[in-house]
Amino acid sequence: MKSYRLTAIKQMEMQEVPDPGPPGKGELLLRIEAAGVCGSDIHYYTTGRIGEQVVDYPFTLGHECAATVLEAGEGGGGFVPGDRVAVDPAMPCYECDQCLAGREHTCRNLKFLGCPGQAGGCLSEMIIMPAKSCFKIPDNMSFAEAAFAEPLSTGYYAVQLSRIRMGDKIAILGAGPIGDSVLISSREAGAGAIYVTDKIDRRLDIASRLGAEAAYNVDRSDAVKGIRTREPALLDIVYECCGKQEAFDQALELLKPGGKLMIVGIPEFDRWSFRADKARRKEVSIIHVRRQNGCMQPALDMIREGRVGTDMLITHSFPFTKTKEAFDLVAAYRDGVLKALVDFRYWIND
């Protein structure tokens, strides 16, 4: 089968690799239909690592995907060939202390699609996944919509973890796919005023259409000043969704005493820094968000029920043979990209 593999920093190529073979007990053989390009994929593409997770080349990236079941192994969760599924890229052991405590997303033995040292990714024609990681989707849900459920589940989980209350005033720093997923989920949870920042005008326009009270391009305006003018009592929750030190600093300026800073973005650097007196005097809670935990089905339900429209969120689509072009576009933030999708149903011969 064909797989699009990372071969060096900012280098990818399509390669022939062995078929995955038949599924084992509790597993499904899947044909990938659509895959999203995630910011974490771009970290591996541009730097070859995220923290201690370092790419050993060649390596197949990708973890946001939807697929068709080709074959189900024994105990395959009732799935049959032809079923259409969304995929949760996490493969927990369900046996360690974290899993038994309901924290499957921090499983001691976790394997994750497209994560170095754990599992190859979904930018291949076929993969094998545990049936427990697959969610059947209705016929009227597109594969593109189903693939977007994975980032949406992260935003949904971040909002749930923050214990947002009706009327809370919030900011979302970074209006990429995760930031918009937080926006959608916080709006559903009853947030009051929602403020958004980014550096790309098209993203800010989309955020405004999704319900942001105000959206600021931080390259052209002082977002902190603008928000503080509107909200002199400051904000209840700030979601850092871009992995940038300057956003962390802005969050501390925007939070009211007793506020919460939710770290959702993945930084390329190894250490955050912050003013200890600012965080201490305000008694700010700093909470890290680790992917998602049990939120794929709620995310799919939001899409299925029409509460989330992905048409404006998936801004670019590429055939599988043009995967590198998709990565280059996202890495350079070109053309106002929000979410780029690799569509396996269409092939273009080079």
QUINOR-V534109 format. One line per field, one symbol per residue. psi: psi as a letter, one per 30 degrees, with the letter a starting at -180 (. if undefined). A space follows every 50 residues. Layout:
# QUINOR-V534109
psi = ???
This chain:
# QUINOR-V534109
psi = lkkjkkflkgkllklklklfalkakglkkkjkekkljleeeeeeeffglj bfjkkjklkkakfjlllkkekklkhgggklkfkkkkkjfkilfgfleeef ggiffgkfgkkkkgjkfdklaghleklklkefgkkkllfgkleeeeeffe eeeeeeeeeeefhklkfkklkjjjhaeeeeeeeeeeeefgkckkkklagj eeeeeeeeffgkekkkjfffljeeeeeeeeiffalekkjjgfhkeeeeee eeffklkglkjjjeljlflfkllljeeeeeefhkkjkkjjbljggeeeee eeeeggfkkfefejfkkklefgeeeeeeeeefhlhgkdkkkjjffkkkk.
